[in-house]
């Protein structure tokens, strides 16, 4: 049976303006069918912590994939704090077994940038009163050479005839390279040799982060505004029996070139997207105008081409299409794959940007009724609140120490959108949802900004 990994919950501390926030996915809530796909919408006012969730997932994905922290990672730590932490709980289903795996990491800001300070990976059987077992845990007290390795028995087995100093060296290198201690390219293969349930859980989470978790931050989706069109491409990996998805960035302002093998996969991906795109935007198709083969600097054949939008047979360069259509194109293949794959997740920041609100509501309703994977998104448009299950939505609060909540006392007949707006104006929830503004003061400030003659 195929291994299915799903996100159950996540918790963040001191990420940007979120001092603490915890969100349970709908599958953790009573009455939600675990066998169906699910979505989680995160709503709230500007600057209230929605994008911090997406930033936390980008951080987690990089570390689990063994990649170094990005150069600007230190900017994620809440101003005035020295460290930030992220914890995520997964469920892992395989054959007749079902376990929980939790990965937690703390990053700190040194004089020359952010580094991993503490890290742990634990597992627990999905049965009452099950015991939590530590697969690996590292701490960084002061220096990378001052090392604590937990559990000791497992690392003795990993080392075999090698010295304990080898493990310290691996930790020093991970420190210097700003990578995870557990998932770095040297220690992770050693942990795989344990042959235990814990190492299988590590393998499942690593594969999930590499192949089944797709995070689209605002910076990536915002490329369409400058006519740099991200096109997801599905291709077969020779090292794995499943497909992988990458992104090809097409400059819409001039003809682009792609190596011939990638171009073939590019056309196949466009064909898959067109099957759905014409249903979302009636009569719309993506087309390619081939401008001929040429040789690259490495003497490899590549196709020079231009991307077109076709409506009812009339073709125009894609750069002249609306930002909304280009936004849909940039995420559509991920949407299709995750919708049809139980052990996968798509995370999109500002999903509603440039997309017609009624269409957005329809797309999310289709997902909630038919999808198999998980979708996590942030948005401002309130129309989908009228259509989604109340358990599928969380709201930001004005309290940075308890940043996310679900609405309480919502009856089946209530319109969640109306309840949210009423809660903003007159309260009624356990925490305040909106930091009130005064339009009179705004108008007065605008008038006084520029002195009149």
N, C-alpha and C positions, 0 to 999 in steps of 0.2 A: 504493500500500500504506500502511496506517496505521502511524504511528510507534509503536514499542513501547519504553518506557523501563523498565529494571529496575535495582534496587539490586544492586550486586556486593559491596561491602564498605564499612565505615565505621570511622573511627578517632577517638578522643576523647582530649584531654589536659586535665587539671585541671578536669573537670566534677564538682562535688561531691566524693565520696570516690573518684573514679576519676582517679588521676594519669596513667595511660595504659591504654588498652585498645583492641584492634583485633579486629573480627569480620568474617570472610568469610562471605558467604551460601553456602548449599549449592551454588549454581550454579558456584562457583569451585573446588569440590572434585572430585577424580577420581571418575569413575563416576556422577555425578549427572546425570540427563537434563535438559538445559537447556530442552527444549520443554514440560516439565510445570510446573504451579504448584508453589510451594515454601513451606515455613514454617520459621521459626526460633524456637525456644523458648529463653528465657534463664532459667536456674534458679540458685538460690543462697540463702544464709541472709539474714535481714533485715539491711538496711543495708549490703549488699555491692556495690551499684552497678547493680542491674537498672533501677531507675527513672531513673538517670542517662542511660541510653540513650534512653529515651522523652523526657526533657527535651532531649537533644541534637537529636532529630528535630523537636521543637516549635520549637526555636531555628532550625534550618535552614529549616524550612518558612516561617516568618515572614520571614526574610531573602530567600529566593528569591522569595517573593510580593511583595516590595517593601514589606512592613509594618515599622513601627518596632519596636525591641526593647521588650519589656514592662518595666514599671517595676521589677520585682523580678529582672530578668535577672542583675544583679551577684551575687545570692545563689547563682547556679550555679557561680561560680568557687571552686575549692578554697580553703579557709581558709588564709591565709598566702601565696597566690599572687596575682600581679598580672594574669595573663592566662589565658584558656582557649581551646582550639582544637578545631575539629571539621572533619573531612574526610570526604567521601563520594564514592564511585566509582560511576558509572552506566554501563550499557551502553545504547546507542541503536541500534535496528535500524529501518532505513527502506529500502524497495525492496531492492536488493542490497548495501547498505552496512551495515557494523556498526562503530561506533566506541565508544571509551570517553571519557567526560567526567568530569572530577574538579573538584569545587568544594571549596575550603578557605577557612575563615574563622577569624580570631582576634579575640576580644573582650577588652577591658580595662576595668577599673573606674576611672573618673575620680572626682573629688570629687563630681560631681552625677549619677553613675550609669554604667551600662555603655554602651560604644560600640564600633563596629567599628574595629579597629586595622590589620588586614591582611586581604587578600582576593585570591583568584585563581581563575580558571576556565581549565582546560586541556583539550585533546582529543588523542586518539591513536587511530590506526587499529588495528583488531583483527587485526593481522597480525604475524608475528615481526619483531623488531628495528625496529618502527615508531618514528618520531620523535614526541616530545611537543611540541605547539604551544600556545603561550600565546595565549588569546583576549583576556584582560584580566587585569591585575594592578594592585593598588593597595597602597600602604603609607602608614602614618601616622607619620612619624618623631617630630615634636613638635607641629607646628601643622597644621591642615587646609589652610592656604595653602601649606605646603611640600609639594608634590605630585610624586610620581613616577608616570608613566603608561607602562605596558608592555602590548603592544609599541608603540613610538613610531609606526611606519609606519601601523598600523591607526587610531590616534587622529588622525593627520593626515588620513586619509581620512574619518573620521567628522566631523571639524570642518569640512572643506571651506573655505569662505571665512570661517568664524568664527575668532575669536582663540582662542589656547590658554587665555586667561584665562577663557573661557566654561566650559571643562572644570574649571578650578579652582573656579569659582563653584558648579558642580554638586556638586563634592566637599565644599565648605563646607556647602552645604545638607543633603547627606546626613549629614554629621557632626552638624549641629545637630538634625536630625530623628531621629537614631539608626537610620538605615536602612542597607541594603547600598549600597556604592558602585556595584557592577555592576548590581544589579537595581532600583535606585531608579527612580521614575517619570519622571525626566528623562533619565538616561544610557542606561537599557535600550532605549528606542525608538531612540536614536542608534546603538547597537550593532547593532540589527536592520537598519540600512541598509547594513551591510557586504556583505550578500548572499553571505557565505562559509559554509563548512562549520561554522565556529565559531559564527556567529550563528544558524544553524539548530539547532545543539546547545543554545545558550542558550535558544532558543524552546521546544525540546522539554522541557528541564528545567523551565522556568517553567510550561508548561502542565501538566506532570506534578504539580508541587507544588500548583497551584491546583485541579486537577480529579481527580487520580488517587491522591493521597496522603492518607490519613485517619489522623490520630493522635488516639487517645483516651487521655488521661492519667487518672490516678487521681482528680483533682479533678472531672473531667467525669463519669466513671462513678459517682463517689460521690454525685452529686446524687440518685440514686434513694433513698438512705437518708433523705432529708428530703422525699420525695414530690414532687420536681421531676423529671419524666420527660422525658429527651431522646428525641425521635422524629425519626429521619432522614427527610428529604423529598427525593425526586428530582423535579427540574423541568427543563424545557427552557430553555436560555439563548438569547436572541435573537441574541447576538453569536457564537454557536458552534453547530456542527451536532451537538453531543453534549450529553448530559444532565449536569447538575450536581447535587450533593447538598449540602443544607444541613441544619441542625438546628433543630427547633422545640421549645422548652422548654414543656412542659405542666404547670401546677400541678395536682396531683391532689387537693389539699385543697379546691378550689372550682371551679365552672364556669369554663371558659376561653373566650376569644374569638379567632377567627382571621379575617383578611380573606377575603372569599369566594373570590378566585382561589387563595389559599394553601390554603384549606380543601379545595378540590377536589383539589389535588395531595396534600394530607394524606390524604384518603380513598383515593386511588389507591395511595399508598405503603403504607397499612395493608392494602389488598387484596393487594399483592405479599408483604408480610410474613406474612399469614395463610396463604398457600399453603405456606409453610415451617414456620411456627410450629405448625400443627396436627400436623406430623410430629415435631417436637421434643418438644412436650408434647401427647400425644394428646387430641383433643377440645377443645383450647384455641383461642379466637379473640379478636381485639380488635374491639370494637364501639364505635360512637359513638352517644350519645344526644343528638339535636339538640334544643336548648331554644329555638330561634327566632332570626330575624334581628334585628339591631339596627344602628343607625348609630353610627359612631365619631365622635370629636371633629372629624375631617376630612370628615365627612359621607359616609363610605364604608361600604358594606354589609359586615357581618361576622357570622359564625355563632357563636352562643353554644352551647357543647356540653360534654359530660362524657365522659370516656374510661372504657370498661367492659371487664371481663374476662368472657368467656363460656365456660362449661364445660358441655357436654352441654345447651345451651340455657338454662342458669341464669346470669343476669347479675349481677355485683357490681361496684361501683366498683373501678377498677384499684388504687387506693391500698391496698386490703386484700389484694392479692396479695403473694406472697413477693418478697424483694429479688432472688432468683436469676432469677425470671421477668422482673422489671423490668430487670435487667442484660442479659438476652438480647435483650429488646425494644430496648434502647438501642443495640445494635451490629448487630442482625440485617440491616438493609438494607445497611449497609456490607459486611457479610459476604457477602451475596448478590451485590452488584455486583462486589466484588473477586474473588470466586470465579469469576465469569464473564468477567472482563476481564484479558487477559494483561498489559497495561502499567499495573498498578495495585498498590497496597500498602495494607494495613491494619495499623496498629500499635496494640496494646492493652496497657495496663499492668494487671497483676493480672487477667488473663483469667479465672482460676479463682475469683475472689471470688464467693461465694454460689452457685456452680454445682456441682451434684452431680458428683462426680469421675468416675463411670462415663460420664455424659452428655458431660462434657468430653472424655474419651478418644475417644468415638464421633465427636464433632464434628471433632476434629483428625484422626482417621483418614480421615474422609470428605474433609476438605480435602486431605490429602496424596495421596489416590488420585485426586481428581477436579478440584481447583481449577486455575485458570489463572493467577491473580495470586499475589502474595506476602503472607504473613502473618508478622508479627513480634510476639511476645508475651512478657510476663514472667509467671511463675507460681511457686507454692510446691507445689501438689499434684503428687505424684510418679507418680500412676497413668499419665498419658500417656507417661511414659518407657518403659513396657512395650510401647508400641504404635508409637512413632515411629522413623523411620530415625535411626541414631546421628549422622549428619551434620547432622540437623535440630536438634540441641540443643547449646548451649554452657553452661558452668557458670562461676560467679564463683569467684574464689580469694580468699585472705586477703591477697594481695600487691597493694597499690594501684597498683604500677607495671607489673603484668601481670595485669589484672583478669579477663580472660576466656580460657578454654581449652576445647578439646574433649577428651573422653576418648580415651586412647590404648590400644592393645592390646585393642580390643573385638572379640570374635569374633561371627560370625553367630548362634551359639547362646546368646550371653550375654544376660541380661536387664539392660538399661541401668539400671533402677531399683536392682537389687540391687548392681550394680557401683558405682554412686554412693554408696549407703549404706555399702558396704564400704570405699570410699575415704575416707569421712568418719571411720570408726572406726579403720581400720588403715593408711590411706595407700595408696601404690602408684602415684599419679600424680606428674607432675614438679613440681607445685605443690600446696600444702596447700589444701583446699577448704572447710574449716570451722574457725573459731576456737573451739576447744573450751571448753565450759562445764562447771562442776562442780556437779552437783545438790545435793551436800551443802552447799557454800558458799552456794548460792541459798537453800536451806531455812534455814540459820543466819542469813543476812542478813534474811530475812523475819521470823524469830522475834525478832531483836534490834531491829527497826525501831521497834516500839511497846513501851515499858517496861511490864512487868506490875506490878500492885499487890502 
